[in-house]
Amino acid sequence: MKLTRIEAVQRRHRRIRKRVVGTPERPRLAVFRSHRHIYAQVIDDTRHHTLAAAGSVEPALRQELNNNGATCTAAAKVGQVIAERALAKGIQRVVFDRGGNLYHGRVKALAEAARAAGLEF
């Protein structure tokens, strides 16, 4: 039985989330990638609380990206914004949750931009 793309992503995400847990000292940087946009959240799993969030749907980013949120350029910009917001709240170290997606393309661009902007993971 061959898995669909969505089923494969969901299976990988469940497998990853068994080990990747955000704590107050080191929250989880979760990435969600849709066909048209990319989103990132910094989450404290012990309190079930989102500490910072960014996405390519935000009006300022949409204008800057010409309404095209499904590119590596858009992902890199979201990574830079999430890192700035996390650092502003005093969060320097995170654990990376790629959300079941492969570490390639937009997910990799977001992660590298967040690292370049000062987040450690």
PyRosetta script that sets phi, psi and omega in degrees:
from pyrosetta import init, pose_from_sequence

init()
pose = pose_from_sequence("MKLTRIEAVQRRHRRIRKRVVGTPERPRLAVFRSHRHIYAQVIDDTRHHTLAAAGSVEPALRQELNNNGATCTAAAKVGQVIAERALAKGIQRVVFDRGGNLYHGRVKALAEAARAAGLEF")
pose.set_psi(1, 121.8)
pose.set_omega(1, -179.5)
pose.set_phi(2, -89.7)
pose.set_psi(2, 133.9)
pose.set_omega(2, 179.3)
pose.set_phi(3, -79.3)
pose.set_psi(3, 146.7)
pose.set_omega(3, 171.4)
pose.set_phi(4, -75.3)
pose.set_psi(4, 168.8)
pose.set_omega(4, -179.3)
pose.set_phi(5, -60.3)
pose.set_psi(5, -43.4)
pose.set_omega(5, -178.5)
pose.set_phi(6, -65.9)
pose.set_psi(6, -41.7)
pose.set_omega(6, 178.8)
pose.set_phi(7, -64.3)
pose.set_psi(7, -38.4)
pose.set_omega(7, 179.0)
pose.set_phi(8, -65.3)
pose.set_psi(8, -42.1)
pose.set_omega(8, 178.9)
pose.set_phi(9, -63.6)
pose.set_psi(9, -44.4)
pose.set_omega(9, -179.2)
pose.set_phi(10, -63.7)
pose.set_psi(10, -38.6)
pose.set_omega(10, 179.1)
pose.set_phi(11, -65.7)
pose.set_psi(11, -44.9)
pose.set_omega(11, 177.6)
pose.set_phi(12, -63.0)
pose.set_psi(12, -39.6)
pose.set_omega(12, -179.2)
pose.set_phi(13, -63.9)
pose.set_psi(13, -42.9)
pose.set_omega(13, 177.1)
pose.set_phi(14, -61.7)
pose.set_psi(14, -40.2)
pose.set_omega(14, -179.9)
pose.set_phi(15, -65.7)
pose.set_psi(15, -40.8)
pose.set_omega(15, 179.6)
pose.set_phi(16, -67.2)
pose.set_psi(16, -44.1)
pose.set_omega(16, -173.8)
pose.set_phi(17, -69.0)
pose.set_psi(17, -13.1)
pose.set_omega(17, 174.2)
pose.set_phi(18, -64.3)
pose.set_psi(18, -32.9)
pose.set_omega(18, -175.5)
pose.set_phi(19, -105.8)
pose.set_psi(19, -31.8)
pose.set_omega(19, -174.4)
pose.set_phi(20, -90.5)
pose.set_psi(20, 111.7)
pose.set_omega(20, -179.2)
pose.set_phi(21, -132.1)
pose.set_psi(21, 132.8)
pose.set_omega(21, 178.5)
pose.set_phi(22, -87.2)
pose.set_psi(22, 135.3)
pose.set_omega(22, 177.8)
pose.set_phi(23, -117.4)
pose.set_psi(23, 168.8)
pose.set_omega(23, 177.0)
pose.set_phi(24, -60.2)
pose.set_psi(24, -34.4)
pose.set_omega(24, -180.0)
pose.set_phi(25, -76.0)
pose.set_psi(25, -33.2)
pose.set_omega(25, -176.2)
pose.set_phi(26, -141.3)
pose.set_psi(26, 82.5)
pose.set_omega(26, -177.4)
pose.set_phi(27, -69.6)
pose.set_psi(27, 169.8)
pose.set_omega(27, -176.4)
pose.set_phi(28, -94.8)
pose.set_psi(28, 129.0)
pose.set_omega(28, 173.5)
pose.set_phi(29, -94.4)
pose.set_psi(29, 100.9)
pose.set_omega(29, -175.9)
pose.set_phi(30, -96.4)
pose.set_psi(30, 135.0)
pose.set_omega(30, -179.5)
pose.set_phi(31, -114.9)
pose.set_psi(31, 132.8)
pose.set_omega(31, 172.4)
pose.set_phi(32, -122.2)
pose.set_psi(32, 128.5)
pose.set_omega(32, -177.7)
pose.set_phi(33, -118.8)
pose.set_psi(33, 119.3)
pose.set_omega(33, 173.1)
pose.set_phi(34, -104.0)
pose.set_psi(34, -178.4)
pose.set_omega(34, 179.8)
pose.set_phi(35, -68.2)
pose.set_psi(35, -31.9)
pose.set_omega(35, -173.9)
pose.set_phi(36, -106.0)
pose.set_psi(36, -19.0)
pose.set_omega(36, -174.2)
pose.set_phi(37, -145.2)
pose.set_psi(37, 172.2)
pose.set_omega(37, 174.9)
pose.set_phi(38, -137.3)
pose.set_psi(38, 141.9)
pose.set_omega(38, -175.7)
pose.set_phi(39, -131.7)
pose.set_psi(39, 151.2)
pose.set_omega(39, 176.6)
pose.set_phi(40, -139.9)
pose.set_psi(40, 141.2)
pose.set_omega(40, 177.7)
pose.set_phi(41, -135.4)
pose.set_psi(41, 144.0)
pose.set_omega(41, 171.6)
pose.set_phi(42, -103.9)
pose.set_psi(42, 117.8)
pose.set_omega(42, -168.8)
pose.set_phi(43, -124.2)
pose.set_psi(43, 134.7)
pose.set_omega(43, 170.2)
pose.set_phi(44, -95.9)
pose.set_psi(44, 105.8)
pose.set_omega(44, -175.3)
pose.set_phi(45, -73.0)
pose.set_psi(45, -21.2)
pose.set_omega(45, 179.9)
pose.set_phi(46, -71.0)
pose.set_psi(46, -34.4)
pose.set_omega(46, 178.6)
pose.set_phi(47, -103.1)
pose.set_psi(47, -3.1)
pose.set_omega(47, -176.9)
pose.set_phi(48, 55.4)
pose.set_psi(48, 52.1)
pose.set_omega(48, -172.7)
pose.set_phi(49, -131.7)
pose.set_psi(49, 130.9)
pose.set_omega(49, 175.8)
pose.set_phi(50, -84.2)
pose.set_psi(50, 123.0)
pose.set_omega(50, -176.7)
pose.set_phi(51, -91.5)
pose.set_psi(51, -32.9)
pose.set_omega(51, 178.7)
pose.set_phi(52, -155.9)
pose.set_psi(52, 150.4)
pose.set_omega(52, 180.0)
pose.set_phi(53, -147.8)
pose.set_psi(53, 152.5)
pose.set_omega(53, 175.9)
pose.set_phi(54, -154.9)
pose.set_psi(54, 151.6)
pose.set_omega(54, 178.4)
pose.set_phi(55, -156.9)
pose.set_psi(55, 159.7)
pose.set_omega(55, -179.2)
pose.set_phi(56, -75.4)
pose.set_psi(56, 1.0)
pose.set_omega(56, 177.5)
pose.set_phi(57, -90.4)
pose.set_psi(57, -7.9)
pose.set_omega(57, -179.0)
pose.set_phi(58, -64.4)
pose.set_psi(58, 138.3)
pose.set_omega(58, -175.2)
pose.set_phi(59, -54.4)
pose.set_psi(59, -41.8)
pose.set_omega(59, -179.0)
pose.set_phi(60, -64.8)
pose.set_psi(60, -41.9)
pose.set_omega(60, 179.5)
pose.set_phi(61, -71.6)
pose.set_psi(61, -37.9)
pose.set_omega(61, -179.6)
pose.set_phi(62, -61.2)
pose.set_psi(62, -41.6)
pose.set_omega(62, -179.9)
pose.set_phi(63, -65.6)
pose.set_psi(63, -42.0)
pose.set_omega(63, -179.7)
pose.set_phi(64, -67.1)
pose.set_psi(64, -33.0)
pose.set_omega(64, -176.5)
pose.set_phi(65, -97.1)
pose.set_psi(65, 5.6)
pose.set_omega(65, -178.8)
pose.set_phi(66, 57.7)
pose.set_psi(66, 43.0)
pose.set_omega(66, 177.2)
pose.set_phi(67, 61.7)
pose.set_psi(67, 19.1)
pose.set_omega(67, 178.2)
pose.set_phi(68, -113.5)
pose.set_psi(68, 94.2)
pose.set_omega(68, -176.7)
pose.set_phi(69, -95.2)
pose.set_psi(69, 8.2)
pose.set_omega(69, -175.6)
pose.set_phi(70, -109.7)
pose.set_psi(70, 39.8)
pose.set_omega(70, 179.4)
pose.set_phi(71, -126.0)
pose.set_psi(71, 165.2)
pose.set_omega(71, 176.5)
pose.set_phi(72, -65.6)
pose.set_psi(72, -31.3)
pose.set_omega(72, 177.3)
pose.set_phi(73, -63.3)
pose.set_psi(73, -44.1)
pose.set_omega(73, 178.6)
pose.set_phi(74, -64.0)
pose.set_psi(74, -42.4)
pose.set_omega(74, -179.8)
pose.set_phi(75, -63.0)
pose.set_psi(75, -40.7)
pose.set_omega(75, 179.3)
pose.set_phi(76, -64.7)
pose.set_psi(76, -39.3)
pose.set_omega(76, 179.1)
pose.set_phi(77, -65.8)
pose.set_psi(77, -41.6)
pose.set_omega(77, 177.6)
pose.set_phi(78, -63.5)
pose.set_psi(78, -40.1)
pose.set_omega(78, 177.4)
pose.set_phi(79, -62.1)
pose.set_psi(79, -40.5)
pose.set_omega(79, 178.5)
pose.set_phi(80, -66.0)
pose.set_psi(80, -43.9)
pose.set_omega(80, -178.7)
pose.set_phi(81, -65.6)
pose.set_psi(81, -43.4)
pose.set_omega(81, -178.6)
pose.set_phi(82, -65.8)
pose.set_psi(82, -36.4)
pose.set_omega(82, 178.7)
pose.set_phi(83, -66.3)
pose.set_psi(83, -42.6)
pose.set_omega(83, 178.8)
pose.set_phi(84, -62.0)
pose.set_psi(84, -42.4)
pose.set_omega(84, -179.3)
pose.set_phi(85, -68.5)
pose.set_psi(85, -38.1)
pose.set_omega(85, 178.6)
pose.set_phi(86, -67.9)
pose.set_psi(86, -43.9)
pose.set_omega(86, 179.5)
pose.set_phi(87, -64.4)
pose.set_psi(87, -33.8)
pose.set_omega(87, 177.7)
pose.set_phi(88, -65.3)
pose.set_psi(88, -26.6)
pose.set_omega(88, 178.2)
pose.set_phi(89, -94.2)
pose.set_psi(89, 7.1)
pose.set_omega(89, 177.0)
pose.set_phi(90, 84.6)
pose.set_psi(90, 16.9)
pose.set_omega(90, 179.7)
pose.set_phi(91, -99.6)
pose.set_psi(91, 118.3)
pose.set_omega(91, -179.2)
pose.set_phi(92, -112.6)
pose.set_psi(92, -31.9)
pose.set_omega(92, -177.5)
pose.set_phi(93, -114.4)
pose.set_psi(93, 133.9)
pose.set_omega(93, 178.5)
pose.set_phi(94, -136.5)
pose.set_psi(94, 166.2)
pose.set_omega(94, 168.4)
pose.set_phi(95, -106.6)
pose.set_psi(95, 140.6)
pose.set_omega(95, -173.7)
pose.set_phi(96, -94.9)
pose.set_psi(96, 126.3)
pose.set_omega(96, 177.0)
pose.set_phi(97, -116.4)
pose.set_psi(97, 106.8)
pose.set_omega(97, -176.2)
pose.set_phi(98, -79.7)
pose.set_psi(98, 2.4)
pose.set_omega(98, 173.0)
pose.set_phi(99, 67.5)
pose.set_psi(99, 27.1)
pose.set_omega(99, 179.2)
pose.set_phi(100, 86.7)
pose.set_psi(100, -9.5)
pose.set_omega(100, 177.6)
pose.set_phi(101, -81.0)
pose.set_psi(101, 156.2)
pose.set_omega(101, 177.0)
pose.set_phi(102, -71.9)
pose.set_psi(102, 147.4)
pose.set_omega(102, 178.6)
pose.set_phi(103, -78.4)
pose.set_psi(103, 82.4)
pose.set_omega(103, -172.8)
pose.set_phi(104, -163.5)
pose.set_psi(104, 150.6)
pose.set_omega(104, 173.8)
pose.set_phi(105, 65.4)
pose.set_psi(105, -124.4)
pose.set_omega(105, -174.8)
pose.set_phi(106, -65.0)
pose.set_psi(106, -37.8)
pose.set_omega(106, -179.9)
pose.set_phi(107, -66.1)
pose.set_psi(107, -42.4)
pose.set_omega(107, 178.5)
pose.set_phi(108, -66.2)
pose.set_psi(108, -40.4)
pose.set_omega(108, 179.5)
pose.set_phi(109, -63.1)
pose.set_psi(109, -41.3)
pose.set_omega(109, 178.3)
pose.set_phi(110, -63.0)
pose.set_psi(110, -46.9)
pose.set_omega(110, -177.9)
pose.set_phi(111, -62.8)
pose.set_psi(111, -44.7)
pose.set_omega(111, -178.3)
pose.set_phi(112, -67.0)
pose.set_psi(112, -36.6)
pose.set_omega(112, 177.9)
pose.set_phi(113, -68.2)
pose.set_psi(113, -37.8)
pose.set_omega(113, 177.7)
pose.set_phi(114, -65.6)
pose.set_psi(114, -40.0)
pose.set_omega(114, 176.8)
pose.set_phi(115, -64.2)
pose.set_psi(115, -43.7)
pose.set_omega(115, -178.7)
pose.set_phi(116, -64.4)
pose.set_psi(116, -30.5)
pose.set_omega(116, -179.3)
pose.set_phi(117, -82.6)
pose.set_psi(117, -5.2)
pose.set_omega(117, 173.0)
pose.set_phi(118, 122.7)
pose.set_psi(118, -5.1)
pose.set_omega(118, 177.1)
pose.set_phi(119, -77.6)
pose.set_psi(119, 145.1)
pose.set_omega(119, 178.3)
pose.set_phi(120, -109.3)
pose.set_psi(120, 124.4)
pose.set_omega(120, 171.3)
pose.set_phi(121, -162.8)
pose.dump_pdb("model.pdb")
